[in-house]
């Protein structure tokens, strides 16, 4: 028996297995392409002949594969071996996929934890690597040592969908930031301002913008979008016209920023012209939100 079995040895699965070995745990491996196990075997891991052998080798089975369909496909020959084990699935997926997989694992008698990795492979094993978990709390508690060896483990609740929900929320925030900074670099670059010269100004500005987030969160939770507004949406929509025109005038496509302009115009047309930026969250909700208690 090993302490942990790792299924999937891509860039991330290999980093997870290496961190487990480094922490002194015994590790059994399985990957569709067996050659990827070789470097880890040289560090002390055991390569299983089949995914079923790998699952049977440990009470804790960590899967990190490309997508959820891959997980079902890979585990098909081992599904009856999961009973009495804990399956931790660190594959990127949606909340609905995580809930469905929790059911799938339960019908096979396994405890299930879904996970979201907020790190890139070189960060794994360090405190900066935040890993979100949701699902069976007893399993999270029971496997504290191996989960802690991967990074900072944060448990979000019994609902398996919570880890991917937070994972995707954080990643979409990151891509929103990438959209804005990509556009900003393209704009300054259109006048040959080197990106590295513009960078300190950009970083300081984004730091200032970050200080507005607590007020935004407070407004979203309370629904208070109209008190003490200093930058209302009507003003923002009017200014945004210039952002589009300036971009086009500088030879920069407005495709990354145009959706925000459309949303601002929709908000103004919907009677939110005097409201705060935070109210835009109401424009993109497409279903009842029980948290705030009224329909949108
Ligand atoms: N790498 C990253 O920066 C991010 C960080 C945040 C989390 N993501 C998610 O982690 C999952 C795995 O990502 P990865 O980087 O390890 O991905 P790859 O290096 O492409 O490895 C993919 C593994 O999946 C195996 N695989 C693919 N298809 C199948 C299949 N049909 N049956 C069995 N296994 C399959 C593949 O096997 P092989 O190609 O080596 O034979 C790799 O083990 C992912 O959800 C990220 O979103 C990573």
Boltz pocket constraint, residues with backbone or C-beta under 6 A from the ligand:
constraints:
  - pocket:
      binder: B
      contacts: [[A, 8], [A, 9], [A, 10], [A, 11], [A, 12], [A, 13], [A, 14], [A, 31], [A, 32], [A, 33], [A, 36], [A, 64], [A, 65], [A, 66], [A, 67], [A, 70], [A, 73], [A, 74], [A, 90], [A, 91], [A, 92], [A, 93], [A, 117], [A, 118], [A, 119], [A, 120], [A, 121]]
      max_distance: 6.0
